[in-house]
């Protein structure tokens, strides 16, 4: 049995969707960040980074979305969520790493500037760059990473639940998604998948 620790509306939505897509046997445990639950001792024992998601497995806890998504895909091979070739797998890893290390960080400057600067002036300056930075990221994804209907082409993969976040981050920041028709089409296609709708209902979205 797997247990996903999540907060509603957080990036834990991505592995939650993938768990549903692959038909995994899993449980979920909500960690309400607004109530400070991510900093309670009980959760810090699970993830001392005080972040979600975290995935409890029979072998131990996995953190960070790229690692969690890869673990889910690799432990459910019949769902075919990972590409076959080494190069295609590297492309999948590249996209997930970019979403985690660059795009999500660009969005986090909107609401989490205190992680990087103490002064309100510096935090406000970060906010003014969020839309520009997200647009730059979206353009790279549009031009370089979206291979077809799904992130890697015709086959739905572990990348797609994570890519689903980019339009959501852009909307929250006030960016214009209409400039990126491939991303917009991908978002619309995701909203047609039963697993996505089921998980979004759990998250209250």
N, C-alpha and C positions, 0 to 999 in steps of 0.2 A: 504493500500500500504506500502510495505517495501522499504527502500533505503539502499543499501550497499555502504559504503565508502571504497574505495580500492585503492591500488597502484599496477601497473602492475608488475606481477611476485612475489608479496609479498604473505604472508600466507593468505591473503584475498581470494586467489584462492579457498581455501577449502570451505568456506561458499558460495562463488559464484557458485561453482559446485553443492553444495547441494540445493541451491535455484532453480537451473535449473532442477535438478533431481526430486524434489518434485512438479514441475510445479507451483511454487509460482508466484504471481503477484508482481513484484518488479522493482525497478529502480536502476541504479548504478551511482555513482558519483566518478570520479577519483580524487585522492589526490596525485599529483606527488611529491613523497618524494625527488627526485633529485633536484627539484626546491624549496624545503623548504615549500611546501604547508601544510605539517602536523604541522608546527609551526605558521601558520598564525592565527590571532585572530578568523577568521570565523570558522576554523576547531577546534581550541582549545575550542570553546564554545560547540562543539559537543562531542569531546573527549579530555579532558585536559591532558590525558596521551601522546598526540602527537604520537599516534600509529594507524596503521590500522591492522585489519578491525574495523569498527564500523557499527552497524546495527540500523537504525532509525526505530522504530516500532510505532504503534498508542499510545502505553503506555509510550514511551520514548526510550532512547538510550541504547543498549547493547554493551559491549566491551568484549574482550577476546574470542578466538575461541571456547573453550569448551562450554561456555555459549551461544554463538551465534548459534553454531551447534545444541545444545540441543533445543533452542527456535524454530529454523526452523523445526526440527523434530517433536516437540510436537505440533506445530500449524498446521502441515500438516499430521495428523495421517493416512490418507488413503495411504500415500506413504510407511508406515511401515518402517521407518528409525530408530526406537528405538526397542530394544528387549522387549518381554513381561514380563519376570520375573524380580523380584528385583535383583537377583544375576547377571543375564546377563546384566542388565542396569548398575550395579556397575562395571562390567568388561569393558563395553563401556566407562564409566566415567574414569576408571583407565587408559585406553589407551590414551584417549584424554588429560588427565591431564599430563601423562608422555610425550607426544609429545610436549605439551605447556611448561611445567615447566623444562624439562630436555633436550630433544632432540633439540628443537629449540634454547635453551640457549647454548648448546654445539656448534651448528653451528654458532650462533651469535658471538662467540669469534673470528671467522675468519675475520669478517668485522666490528664488533662493539665493539672492545676491549676497546675503550675509555669510554664505559659505566662503566667499572669496574676498570680501571687503567689509570693514567695520563702519565706515562713514556712509551716511545716507546719500551724500553727493555721489560717491563712487557707485553705490548700488543703483541710483537713478541713472547714472551714465550707462551702466550695463543694460538697463532696460531699453534705452534708446537704440541699442544695437541689435536687439533680439529679432525684430522683423527682418532686417537686412541679412542677418546671419542665417536665419531660417530659410529665407528666399534663396540665398546662395547654396545652402545644403540641398534644398528641394531641386534646384537646377542641376546639381551634380547627379542626384538620384534620377531625375527625369532623363538626363542625357546619357548616363553611364551605367546605371544599375537596373533600371526597369527593363526587363528583356521581352516582355509580352503582357498578356492578360494578368499573369502573376509575376512576382518579383524576378524569378529565374526563367520565365518563359511560359510554356503551356501547363506546367505541372505546379500545383499548389505545394508550398514547402514551408519549412520552419521559419523562413524569412517573412512570410506574409503577415502573420499576426503582429510582428514587430513593426513592419512597415506601415501597418494600419494606423500607428500612432502619429505619423508625420502630419497628415492633414488635421488631426485633432490638436496637436501642438500649435500648428499654424493658426487654426481658428481661435484658440485661446489667446494667441498673441496679436490677433488682428491682421494677419497676413492674408493675401488674396490667393486662394487656391486655384482660381480660374486661369492663372498664368501657367499652370502645370496640368495639362489635360490627362496625361498618363497617370499621375498621382490621384487625380480626382476620379478617374475611371476605376482605378484599383480600389479606392475607398468605397465606391458604389458597389463594386463586385463583392467586397468583403461583407457588406451589409445584406447581401442575399444569402449568405451561408447560415444554415440553422445553428451551427455551433457558435458562431459569432453572436447571433441574436440571443441565444440561451445564456451565454456568459455575460453579455451586456446587461441582461435583466438582473442577474445576480449582483452586478455592480451598481445597479440603479441608474443605468445610462439610457 
